[in-house]
Amino acid sequence: MSIVKEIYNTTPKQIVDSLKRRLGGTEEGGLSPRETRMKLKRLKQELLKRFKRYNTNNLKDIDGNDFRTFIDSEIDHIDSAIEGYSPEELDRQRDLSVKFHWGHNHDFGDFSIKGRMGNRHINVFANFLSYFPITIESFEDKQVFDIGCWTGGTTLLLDSLGANVFAIEEVKKYSRMVEFLIKSFGLEESSTVRPLSLYSCNSDEFKNRFDIVSFPGVIYHLSDPVLALRILYNSLRADGIVLIESAGINVDDSLCKFEGPLFRLDRTRIIGGGKKENLNRGGWNWFLPSPSALSRMMKEAGFDHIQTNWDYRRGRLYGYGKKSTQVGICKAGLSVQDID
Ligand SMILES: C[S@@+](CC[C@H](N)C(=O)[O-])C[C@H]1O[C@@H](n2cnc3c(N)ncnc32)[C@H](O)[C@@H]1O
């Protein structure tokens, strides 16, 4: 996190909490801070090792030069038409949906690409494995719904854990890249991607289908997080779990901070970085929940065994929940009335 962003986002309470944690005591699971750091380090090493298989030595039916040429041709390419934006609405659209930016760091062996999110895919999954009652083996042979996969770091990582992955991405240009990667590495048997918003996954095709919903980095980009959680809840089989990671606010009360996409548009630089003229500004967030707010939203959506956790190192929020059995949702005021 940049220093400006860190100061902007840190309350006095968070500073005190963080100091208390650094001065000793145990974290969740009874581990000391040092043991937690060592555990995380080992998990990251293991995940990175698995991800490394996606290199040019392991391409299927495509020459290394052709592989690189296609990727290079997409990076920095500006295309609003493919996303269906009309010229009149273009100035309100997210920079990263209009211009192609690579998501997660990827060392392809012959060449490597720095992603805007760095090694986020590795770090976030290491945190999931460290905070919640799951192991690397929990993904083996499971049906996993990967929400908002960007250029596919999460999709490939989940595939490397032995999962059958169904990924969705609302930005068509990114979904097309993930489709290309899946084909290039011969993963068509185990992984699929579709250019879909999660809000279009409220049909029978998606109901009771998945064992795990992987939902990092998306919920704060959504205008209706409760509806999103309900759609994902319905997509799970009984005993299925959801893994959530999000921007958030670290306060005790059940609160959400409303930003709205215009928050970034009005500030051309500073927060989130990037410049309008480079079409590389971050942001376009709607609601940033506190741990308690996320927990309550998950409960309303039907989840139980809920855990939420604040990651002090990166200032992010994590959530875990289970669908033990199908329960109803309150229909009063719900934005989609005919949802299960
Ligand atoms: C911050 S990135 C997170 C990428 C990846 N999930 C991760 O955790 O590293 C958010 C991604 O979610 C996608 N996204 C946002 N809203 C979505 C929606 N309603 N349905 C599907 N994808 C969405 C964005 O286009 C973007 O690629």
The ligand as an ORCA input file, in Angstrom:
! r2SCAN-3c Opt
* xyz 0 1
  C      -9.602     -6.387     -8.351
  S      -9.902     -7.559     -9.626
  C      -9.676     -9.071     -8.741
  C      -9.158    -10.174     -9.619
  C      -9.012    -11.531     -8.916
  N     -10.298    -12.044     -8.521
  C      -8.114    -11.435     -7.723
  O      -8.617    -11.538     -6.608
  O      -6.918    -11.224     -7.866
  C     -11.670     -7.525     -9.858
  C     -12.129     -8.267    -11.095
  O     -13.529     -8.536    -10.976
  C     -14.175     -8.238    -12.180
  N     -15.588     -7.937    -11.878
  C     -16.091     -6.833    -11.300
  N     -17.418     -6.935    -11.192
  C     -17.779     -8.116    -11.705
  C     -19.020     -8.796    -11.887
  N     -20.175     -8.233    -11.538
  N     -19.023    -10.022    -12.435
  C     -17.847    -10.612    -12.815
  N     -16.650    -10.006    -12.703
  C     -16.604     -8.778    -12.145
  C     -13.395     -7.046    -12.710
  O     -13.605     -6.845    -14.074
  C     -11.975     -7.448    -12.370
  O     -11.405     -8.236    -13.356
*
